[in-house]
């Protein structure tokens, strides 16, 4: 319906890193090669029309549109915005002392909002937040008040006593056993200590009330937590089932923090739809994941982004031992993923980077290093691109009617999809490391039809 009208003149220069274009006209990308998020072959010499917040047409034929802003892509690659499926916008180190003693919720929210712009400038137009109060940040971004990615928030971690998200120090009282209730905002906003099906049901419902799109529970030990060894199994079958059942009543799903094979099996057998980390993945567990179509994010950046010497200086002695065992296991996990047919179709990119609040902007500049780690591990450029785009979008579709973004699909370049687009200076299918340098190589970043960065000459 747009082809019968005349083409307007080229869009006047858009300010670099501008928050939005001043007027809302259709935008026509010409002379671009499109990676659509799904197919390995690019759509060569294409034209892509954006109307409002959606892609109206993708065509290899010229499109004639009235009152349009034309952007000549100069033979560059147009691709979907990337998805980071494991972030923590509102979590900072040290998790026990820092959050409880040195940060207020207001401080936390301010830093998280500032972080959101850096994350968007990395080319991540969508993130899945897997612990911490991020819905309020999503509301600020979705109203257009400040630039940032779309956020699928889990809200507070749900953990058992002495679980991976029990952030208390040794002598802090228990919010239930003490009979006095929570002693700190961390236990009411950041992490729910919930034991038994009844408490878990309440915690899930409270997160859904706050706007969670999916639910995150801790089902094995972790590196940073002080009082749970990696081998520990957290939550019993009836507890996991209650979280799954309660989330399903709202049409959404549960994801699990898991490290060991038994923890993976416990989550899958009791109804979880996705899982996180899985460093001790086995071939047998991977085959079950494929059979049941369990999607996952590994988040290898925290393992590979620091040297052994840096990790030993950063972590407590107990946490360093756990970190080292995870690092040693990671290579086998990657091999299992690569050699198990169907696993890459279930793989999504996640970074899981956490740092001190005043160092987090520098850390966030390294989000794209995850792409480099996957490249070094031997994943093809095509697989990495799917992992970072359409695979993540499929995972987020598991939120069903809880999905806050219902106008169209994400993670793809097709008619009717959200206009979340990156214009890459080069061909990432030939050189995936272009995406590891977003400041230099992402010439345009568009989210929801709005241009937030344009550095074309």
VEXMI-627812 format. One record per residue (C-alpha): z negated, y, x negated; residue in three letters. Coordinates in Angstrom, 1 decimal, always signed. Example, Ala and Ser with C-alpha at 12.3 -4.5 7.8 and 13.67 -1.06 7.14 Angstrom:
-7.8 | -4.5 | -12.3 | ALA
-7.1 | -1.1 | -13.7 | SER
***
This chain:
+0.0 | +0.0 | +0.0 | UNK
-0.2 | +2.3 | -3.0 | UNK
+3.3 | +1.8 | -4.3 | UNK
+5.2 | +4.2 | -2.1 | UNK
+3.6 | +7.4 | -3.5 | UNK
+4.2 | +9.4 | -6.6 | UNK
+2.3 | +9.2 | -9.8 | UNK
+0.1 | +12.1 | -10.8 | UNK
-0.4 | +13.5 | -14.3 | UNK
-2.5 | +12.1 | -17.0 | UNK
-6.3 | +12.4 | -16.6 | UNK
-7.6 | +15.4 | -18.6 | UNK
-9.9 | +14.5 | -21.4 | UNK
-13.1 | +12.8 | -20.3 | UNK
-16.2 | +13.7 | -22.4 | UNK
-17.4 | +11.0 | -24.8 | UNK
-20.4 | +9.2 | -23.3 | UNK
-20.2 | +11.2 | -20.1 | UNK
-22.4 | +10.0 | -17.3 | UNK
-19.6 | +10.1 | -14.8 | UNK
-16.3 | +11.8 | -14.0 | UNK
-16.7 | +15.0 | -12.0 | UNK
-14.2 | +14.1 | -9.3 | UNK
-13.6 | +10.8 | -7.6 | UNK
-9.9 | +10.0 | -7.7 | UNK
-8.3 | +6.5 | -8.0 | UNK
-8.0 | +5.6 | -11.6 | UNK
-4.9 | +3.8 | -12.9 | UNK
-5.0 | +1.9 | -16.2 | UNK
-1.5 | +1.5 | -17.6 | UNK
-0.2 | -0.3 | -20.7 | UNK
-3.1 | -2.7 | -21.0 | UNK
-3.3 | -6.4 | -21.6 | UNK
-5.9 | -8.0 | -19.3 | UNK
-8.4 | -10.7 | -20.1 | UNK
-9.5 | -11.5 | -16.5 | UNK
-12.7 | -13.3 | -17.5 | UNK
-11.4 | -16.7 | -16.6 | UNK
-8.0 | -17.5 | -18.0 | UNK
-7.3 | -17.9 | -21.8 | UNK
-3.9 | -16.1 | -21.6 | UNK
-4.0 | -12.3 | -21.2 | UNK
-2.0 | -10.7 | -18.4 | UNK
+0.4 | -8.8 | -20.6 | UNK
+1.7 | -5.2 | -20.0 | UNK
-0.4 | -4.8 | -16.9 | UNK
-1.5 | -2.0 | -14.7 | UNK
-5.0 | -2.0 | -13.0 | UNK
-5.8 | +0.3 | -10.1 | UNK
-9.4 | +1.3 | -9.4 | UNK
-10.3 | +2.8 | -6.1 | UNK
-13.9 | +3.9 | -5.6 | UNK
-16.0 | +1.2 | -7.1 | UNK
-13.6 | -1.7 | -6.8 | UNK
-10.4 | -3.0 | -8.4 | UNK
-7.7 | -2.4 | -5.8 | UNK
-4.7 | -4.1 | -7.6 | UNK
-3.7 | -5.9 | -10.8 | UNK
+0.0 | -5.9 | -11.4 | UNK
+2.6 | -6.3 | -14.1 | UNK
+4.8 | -4.0 | -12.1 | UNK
+4.5 | -0.2 | -12.2 | UNK
+2.1 | +1.2 | -9.6 | UNK
+2.9 | +4.5 | -8.0 | UNK
-0.3 | +6.2 | -6.6 | UNK
-0.9 | +9.7 | -5.4 | UNK
-3.7 | +11.9 | -6.7 | UNK
-4.6 | +9.4 | -9.4 | UNK
-6.2 | +9.7 | -12.8 | UNK
-3.9 | +7.8 | -15.3 | UNK
-5.4 | +6.2 | -18.4 | UNK
-2.8 | +4.9 | -20.9 | UNK
-4.5 | +1.9 | -22.6 | UNK
-2.1 | +2.0 | -25.5 | UNK
-1.7 | -1.7 | -25.6 | UNK
-5.4 | -2.4 | -25.8 | UNK
-7.3 | -5.2 | -24.0 | UNK
-8.9 | -4.5 | -20.6 | UNK
-11.7 | -7.0 | -19.8 | UNK
-14.7 | -7.4 | -17.6 | UNK
-18.0 | -5.8 | -18.5 | UNK
-20.3 | -8.2 | -20.3 | UNK
-23.4 | -9.9 | -18.9 | UNK
-26.6 | -10.5 | -20.8 | UNK
-28.5 | -13.1 | -18.8 | UNK
-31.8 | -13.0 | -20.6 | UNK
-33.4 | -9.6 | -21.3 | UNK
-36.8 | -8.0 | -20.9 | UNK
-36.4 | -4.3 | -20.3 | UNK
-40.1 | -3.6 | -19.9 | UNK
-41.7 | -6.0 | -22.4 | UNK
-42.7 | -4.8 | -25.8 | UNK
-44.6 | -6.3 | -28.8 | UNK
-47.3 | -7.1 | -29.5 | UNK
-47.5 | -8.9 | -26.1 | UNK
-51.3 | -9.3 | -26.0 | UNK
-52.7 | -6.3 | -27.8 | UNK
-49.9 | -3.8 | -27.3 | UNK
-49.3 | -4.2 | -23.6 | UNK
-53.0 | -4.4 | -22.7 | UNK
-54.4 | -1.6 | -25.0 | UNK
-51.7 | +0.8 | -25.9 | UNK
-49.2 | +1.1 | -23.1 | UNK
-49.4 | +2.4 | -19.5 | UNK
-47.0 | +1.4 | -16.8 | UNK
-45.6 | +5.0 | -16.9 | UNK
-44.9 | +4.7 | -20.6 | UNK
-43.3 | +1.3 | -20.2 | UNK
-41.0 | +2.6 | -17.4 | UNK
-39.9 | +5.6 | -19.4 | UNK
-38.9 | +3.6 | -22.5 | UNK
-37.2 | +1.0 | -20.4 | UNK
-35.1 | +3.6 | -18.6 | UNK
-34.0 | +5.1 | -22.0 | UNK
-33.1 | +1.6 | -23.2 | UNK
-30.8 | +1.1 | -20.2 | UNK
-28.2 | +3.6 | -21.5 | UNK
-28.0 | +1.9 | -24.9 | UNK
-27.5 | -1.4 | -23.3 | UNK
-24.7 | -0.1 | -21.2 | UNK
-23.1 | +1.5 | -24.3 | UNK
-23.1 | -2.0 | -25.8 | UNK
-20.7 | -3.1 | -23.1 | UNK
-23.2 | -4.9 | -21.0 | UNK
-22.6 | -3.7 | -17.5 | UNK
-24.9 | -6.4 | -16.0 | UNK
-28.2 | -7.9 | -17.2 | UNK
-30.6 | -10.4 | -15.8 | UNK
-34.2 | -9.4 | -16.5 | UNK
-36.4 | -12.5 | -16.8 | UNK
-39.9 | -11.1 | -16.8 | UNK
-41.5 | -7.7 | -16.3 | UNK
-41.3 | -5.0 | -13.6 | UNK
-37.6 | -4.0 | -13.8 | UNK
-36.7 | -3.4 | -10.2 | UNK
-37.8 | +0.2 | -10.4 | UNK
-35.5 | +0.7 | -13.3 | UNK
-32.7 | -0.9 | -11.3 | UNK
-33.3 | +1.6 | -8.4 | UNK
-33.0 | +4.6 | -10.8 | UNK
-29.8 | +3.3 | -12.2 | UNK
-28.2 | +2.2 | -8.9 | UNK
-28.8 | +5.7 | -7.4 | UNK
-26.8 | +7.2 | -10.3 | UNK
-29.7 | +9.2 | -11.7 | UNK
-29.4 | +7.6 | -15.1 | UNK
-26.8 | +5.4 | -16.8 | UNK
-27.5 | +1.7 | -17.3 | UNK
-26.4 | -1.8 | -16.3 | UNK
-26.8 | -3.6 | -13.0 | UNK
-30.1 | -5.4 | -13.1 | UNK
-31.0 | -8.8 | -11.6 | UNK
-34.8 | -8.6 | -11.9 | UNK
-37.2 | -11.5 | -11.8 | UNK
-40.2 | -9.1 | -11.7 | UNK
-43.5 | -10.6 | -13.0 | UNK
-43.6 | -13.7 | -15.1 | UNK
-45.3 | -16.6 | -13.3 | UNK
-47.4 | -18.7 | -15.6 | UNK
-50.2 | -21.2 | -15.5 | UNK
-53.5 | -20.6 | -17.2 | UNK
-52.9 | -20.8 | -21.0 | UNK
-49.1 | -20.8 | -20.3 | UNK
-46.4 | -18.9 | -22.1 | UNK
-47.0 | -15.7 | -20.2 | UNK
-50.8 | -15.7 | -20.2 | UNK
-51.0 | -12.6 | -22.3 | UNK
-54.8 | -12.5 | -22.5 | UNK
-56.7 | -12.5 | -25.8 | UNK
-59.3 | -15.3 | -26.4 | UNK
-62.3 | -13.5 | -24.9 | UNK
-60.5 | -11.8 | -21.9 | UNK
-61.8 | -13.0 | -18.6 | UNK
-59.8 | -15.2 | -16.3 | UNK
-58.6 | -13.2 | -13.2 | UNK
-59.6 | -16.1 | -10.8 | UNK
-62.3 | -18.1 | -12.6 | UNK
-64.3 | -15.0 | -13.3 | UNK
-64.5 | -14.2 | -9.6 | UNK
-63.8 | -10.5 | -10.4 | UNK
-60.1 | -10.4 | -10.0 | UNK
-57.5 | -9.0 | -12.5 | UNK
-58.9 | -6.8 | -15.2 | UNK
-55.7 | -5.1 | -16.3 | UNK
-52.4 | -3.9 | -14.9 | UNK
-50.6 | -6.5 | -17.0 | UNK
-52.1 | -9.2 | -14.6 | UNK
-50.9 | -7.4 | -11.5 | UNK
-47.5 | -6.1 | -12.6 | UNK
-46.3 | -7.9 | -15.8 | UNK
-47.4 | -11.5 | -15.4 | UNK
-49.1 | -13.5 | -12.6 | UNK
-51.5 | -16.3 | -13.8 | UNK
-51.0 | -18.7 | -10.9 | UNK
-52.4 | -22.3 | -10.8 | UNK
-51.6 | -24.8 | -8.1 | UNK
-49.0 | -24.7 | -5.3 | UNK
-50.9 | -22.1 | -3.1 | UNK
-51.2 | -19.5 | -5.9 | UNK
-47.6 | -20.1 | -7.0 | UNK
-46.4 | -19.6 | -3.4 | UNK
-48.3 | -16.3 | -3.2 | UNK
-46.9 | -15.2 | -6.6 | UNK
-43.3 | -16.0 | -5.7 | UNK
-43.7 | -14.1 | -2.4 | UNK
-45.2 | -11.1 | -4.1 | UNK
-42.2 | -11.0 | -6.6 | UNK
-39.8 | -11.2 | -3.7 | UNK
-41.6 | -8.4 | -1.9 | UNK
-41.1 | -6.3 | -4.9 | UNK
-37.4 | -6.9 | -4.9 | UNK
-36.9 | -9.9 | -7.3 | UNK
-33.5 | -11.4 | -7.1 | UNK
-34.5 | -14.7 | -8.7 | UNK
-37.8 | -16.2 | -9.8 | UNK
-38.9 | -17.0 | -13.4 | UNK
-41.6 | -19.6 | -14.2 | UNK
-42.9 | -20.9 | -17.5 | UNK
-42.7 | -24.6 | -17.9 | UNK
-43.3 | -25.2 | -21.6 | UNK
-44.9 | -23.6 | -24.6 | UNK
-43.3 | -20.7 | -26.4 | UNK
-43.2 | -19.1 | -29.8 | UNK
-45.0 | -15.8 | -29.3 | UNK
-47.9 | -17.0 | -27.0 | UNK
-51.2 | -17.8 | -28.7 | UNK
-52.7 | -20.6 | -26.7 | UNK
-49.9 | -23.0 | -25.8 | UNK
-48.2 | -25.4 | -28.3 | UNK
-44.5 | -25.9 | -28.1 | UNK
-44.9 | -29.5 | -26.9 | UNK
-47.2 | -28.5 | -24.0 | UNK
-45.8 | -29.2 | -20.5 | UNK
-46.6 | -26.4 | -18.1 | UNK
-46.7 | -26.7 | -14.3 | UNK
-46.7 | -30.1 | -12.5 | UNK
-44.1 | -31.4 | -10.1 | UNK
-45.7 | -30.0 | -7.0 | UNK
-46.1 | -26.6 | -8.5 | UNK
-42.5 | -26.4 | -9.6 | UNK
-41.4 | -27.6 | -6.2 | UNK
-43.5 | -25.0 | -4.5 | UNK
-41.8 | -22.2 | -6.5 | UNK
-38.4 | -23.7 | -5.7 | UNK
-39.1 | -24.1 | -2.0 | UNK
-40.5 | -20.6 | -1.6 | UNK
-37.6 | -19.0 | -3.4 | UNK
-35.1 | -21.0 | -1.4 | UNK
-36.6 | -19.6 | +1.8 | UNK
-35.2 | -16.3 | +0.7 | UNK
-31.9 | -17.9 | -0.4 | UNK
-32.4 | -17.6 | -4.1 | UNK
-33.4 | -19.8 | -7.0 | UNK
-35.9 | -20.5 | -9.8 | UNK
-35.2 | -20.4 | -13.5 | UNK
-37.5 | -22.0 | -16.1 | UNK
-38.6 | -21.2 | -19.6 | UNK
-38.2 | -24.6 | -21.3 | UNK
-38.1 | -25.8 | -24.9 | UNK
-38.5 | -29.6 | -24.9 | UNK
-36.4 | -32.4 | -23.3 | UNK
-39.3 | -33.4 | -21.0 | UNK
-39.7 | -29.8 | -19.8 | UNK
-36.0 | -29.6 | -19.1 | UNK
-36.2 | -32.8 | -17.1 | UNK
-39.3 | -31.6 | -15.2 | UNK
-37.4 | -28.4 | -14.1 | UNK
-34.2 | -30.1 | -13.1 | UNK
-35.9 | -33.0 | -11.3 | UNK
-37.9 | -30.6 | -9.2 | UNK
-35.2 | -28.3 | -8.1 | UNK
-34.7 | -25.4 | -10.6 | UNK
-31.1 | -24.2 | -10.7 | UNK
-31.0 | -22.6 | -14.2 | UNK
-33.0 | -23.0 | -17.4 | UNK
-33.7 | -20.8 | -20.5 | UNK
-33.8 | -21.4 | -24.3 | UNK
-33.6 | -25.3 | -24.5 | UNK
-33.8 | -25.5 | -28.4 | UNK
-34.8 | -29.2 | -28.3 | UNK
-31.9 | -30.2 | -26.1 | UNK
-30.7 | -33.8 | -26.3 | UNK
-27.4 | -35.3 | -25.5 | UNK
-29.0 | -37.2 | -22.5 | UNK
-30.5 | -34.0 | -21.1 | UNK
-27.2 | -32.2 | -21.5 | UNK
-25.3 | -34.8 | -19.6 | UNK
-27.8 | -34.5 | -16.7 | UNK
-27.3 | -30.7 | -16.8 | UNK
-23.6 | -31.2 | -16.4 | UNK
-24.0 | -33.7 | -13.7 | UNK
-26.2 | -31.4 | -11.7 | UNK
-24.4 | -28.2 | -12.8 | UNK
-27.5 | -26.6 | -14.2 | UNK
-26.6 | -23.3 | -15.9 | UNK
-28.5 | -22.0 | -18.9 | UNK
-28.9 | -19.2 | -21.5 | UNK
-30.0 | -20.1 | -25.0 | UNK
-30.8 | -16.7 | -26.5 | UNK
-30.3 | -17.6 | -30.2 | UNK
-30.7 | -14.0 | -31.4 | UNK
-34.5 | -14.1 | -31.8 | UNK
-34.0 | -17.2 | -34.0 | UNK
-31.1 | -16.1 | -36.2 | UNK
-31.6 | -12.3 | -36.3 | UNK
-34.4 | -12.4 | -38.8 | UNK
-34.9 | -14.2 | -42.1 | UNK
-37.7 | -16.8 | -42.7 | UNK
-39.5 | -14.2 | -44.8 | UNK
-39.2 | -11.6 | -42.0 | UNK
-40.4 | -14.0 | -39.4 | UNK
-43.4 | -15.1 | -41.5 | UNK
-44.4 | -11.4 | -41.9 | UNK
-43.9 | -10.6 | -38.2 | UNK
-45.5 | -13.6 | -36.5 | UNK
-49.1 | -14.9 | -36.5 | UNK
-49.4 | -18.0 | -38.7 | UNK
-49.5 | -20.2 | -35.5 | UNK
-46.4 | -18.5 | -34.0 | UNK
-44.5 | -18.7 | -37.3 | UNK
-44.9 | -22.5 | -37.4 | UNK
-43.5 | -22.6 | -33.9 | UNK
-40.7 | -20.2 | -34.7 | UNK
-39.7 | -22.3 | -37.7 | UNK
-39.5 | -25.5 | -35.7 | UNK
-37.3 | -23.8 | -33.1 | UNK
-35.0 | -22.4 | -35.8 | UNK
-34.7 | -25.9 | -37.4 | UNK
-33.8 | -27.4 | -34.0 | UNK
-31.2 | -24.8 | -33.0 | UNK
-28.3 | -26.2 | -34.9 | UNK
-28.6 | -29.5 | -33.2 | UNK
-28.8 | -27.7 | -29.8 | UNK
-25.5 | -25.9 | -30.5 | UNK
-23.9 | -29.2 | -31.6 | UNK
-25.0 | -30.9 | -28.4 | UNK
-23.6 | -28.0 | -26.3 | UNK
-20.3 | -28.1 | -28.1 | UNK
-19.8 | -31.9 | -27.9 | UNK
-20.9 | -32.5 | -24.3 | UNK
-18.0 | -32.0 | -22.0 | UNK
-18.7 | -29.4 | -19.3 | UNK
-21.6 | -27.7 | -21.0 | UNK
-19.7 | -24.6 | -22.0 | UNK
-18.8 | -24.0 | -18.4 | UNK
-22.5 | -23.7 | -17.7 | UNK
-23.4 | -21.5 | -20.7 | UNK
-24.3 | -17.8 | -20.4 | UNK
-25.0 | -15.2 | -23.0 | UNK
-28.6 | -14.1 | -23.4 | UNK
-30.4 | -12.2 | -26.1 | UNK
-34.2 | -12.2 | -25.3 | UNK
-34.9 | -9.5 | -27.9 | UNK
-38.4 | -8.0 | -27.8 | UNK
-39.8 | -5.4 | -30.3 | UNK
-42.3 | -2.7 | -30.6 | UNK
-41.6 | +0.0 | -28.0 | UNK
-40.8 | +2.7 | -30.5 | UNK
-38.3 | +0.4 | -32.3 | UNK
-36.6 | -1.0 | -29.4 | UNK
-33.5 | +1.3 | -29.4 | UNK
-32.7 | +0.2 | -32.9 | UNK
-33.2 | -3.4 | -31.7 | UNK
-30.9 | -2.9 | -28.7 | UNK
-28.1 | -1.8 | -31.0 | UNK
-28.1 | -5.4 | -32.2 | UNK
-27.6 | -7.1 | -28.8 | UNK
-24.0 | -7.7 | -29.7 | UNK
-25.0 | -9.7 | -32.7 | UNK
-25.4 | -12.7 | -30.3 | UNK
-21.6 | -12.7 | -30.2 | UNK
-21.5 | -13.0 | -33.9 | UNK
-24.0 | -15.9 | -33.9 | UNK
-21.9 | -17.8 | -31.4 | UNK
-18.8 | -17.2 | -33.5 | UNK
-20.5 | -18.4 | -36.7 | UNK
-21.7 | -21.5 | -34.8 | UNK
-18.0 | -22.4 | -34.1 | UNK
-17.5 | -21.4 | -30.5 | UNK
-13.9 | -20.2 | -29.8 | UNK
-13.3 | -16.6 | -28.9 | UNK
-12.1 | -17.7 | -25.4 | UNK
-15.3 | -19.6 | -24.8 | UNK
-17.5 | -16.7 | -26.0 | UNK
-15.7 | -14.3 | -23.7 | UNK
-16.2 | -16.6 | -20.7 | UNK
-19.9 | -17.1 | -21.7 | UNK
-20.3 | -13.3 | -21.8 | UNK
-18.4 | -12.5 | -18.5 | UNK
-17.5 | -14.8 | -15.7 | UNK
-20.1 | -17.5 | -16.5 | UNK
-22.9 | -15.0 | -16.3 | UNK
-21.5 | -13.7 | -13.0 | UNK
-21.4 | -17.2 | -11.5 | UNK
-25.1 | -17.6 | -12.4 | UNK
-26.0 | -14.4 | -10.7 | UNK
-24.2 | -15.6 | -7.5 | UNK
-26.9 | -18.2 | -7.2 | UNK
-29.1 | -15.3 | -5.7 | UNK
-27.1 | -15.6 | -2.5 | UNK
-28.0 | -13.0 | +0.1 | UNK
-30.6 | -11.7 | -2.3 | UNK
-27.7 | -10.4 | -4.5 | UNK
-28.0 | -6.6 | -4.4 | UNK
-24.3 | -6.3 | -5.3 | UNK
-22.3 | -7.6 | -2.4 | UNK
-19.1 | -5.6 | -2.4 | UNK
-17.2 | -8.0 | -4.6 | UNK
-17.4 | -10.4 | -7.5 | UNK
-18.5 | -9.4 | -11.0 | UNK
-17.4 | -10.7 | -14.4 | UNK
-13.7 | -10.8 | -13.5 | UNK
-10.7 | -8.5 | -13.4 | UNK
-9.1 | -9.3 | -10.0 | UNK
-8.3 | -7.5 | -6.8 | UNK
-11.5 | -6.8 | -4.8 | UNK
-13.8 | -7.2 | -7.8 | UNK
-16.3 | -4.6 | -8.9 | UNK
-14.7 | -2.1 | -11.4 | UNK
-16.9 | -3.0 | -14.3 | UNK
-14.4 | -2.8 | -17.2 | UNK
-14.2 | -2.5 | -20.9 | UNK
-11.2 | -1.2 | -22.8 | UNK
-11.3 | -2.9 | -26.2 | UNK
-9.4 | -1.5 | -29.2 | UNK
-7.7 | -4.8 | -30.1 | UNK
-7.5 | -8.3 | -28.8 | UNK
-10.9 | -10.0 | -28.7 | UNK
-9.2 | -13.4 | -28.0 | UNK
-7.9 | -13.1 | -31.6 | UNK
-10.9 | -11.3 | -33.1 | UNK
-14.1 | -11.8 | -31.0 | UNK
-16.1 | -9.8 | -33.6 | UNK
-14.5 | -6.6 | -32.1 | UNK
-17.2 | -6.9 | -29.4 | UNK
-19.9 | -7.1 | -32.1 | UNK
-19.2 | -3.4 | -32.9 | UNK
-19.2 | -1.7 | -29.5 | UNK
-19.5 | +1.9 | -30.7 | UNK
-16.3 | +1.6 | -32.7 | UNK
-14.3 | -0.8 | -30.6 | UNK
-15.1 | -0.1 | -26.9 | UNK
-13.0 | +2.9 | -26.1 | UNK
-13.8 | +3.0 | -22.4 | UNK
-16.9 | +1.6 | -20.6 | UNK
-16.7 | +1.7 | -16.8 | UNK
-19.3 | +0.5 | -14.4 | UNK
-18.9 | +0.6 | -10.6 | UNK
-15.7 | +2.6 | -11.0 | UNK
-17.5 | +5.3 | -13.0 | UNK
-16.5 | +6.0 | -16.6 | UNK
-19.5 | +6.3 | -18.8 | UNK
-17.7 | +6.4 | -22.1 | UNK
-14.2 | +7.4 | -23.1 | UNK
-13.3 | +7.9 | -26.8 | UNK
-9.5 | +7.6 | -26.4 | UNK
-7.7 | +10.3 | -28.4 | UNK
***
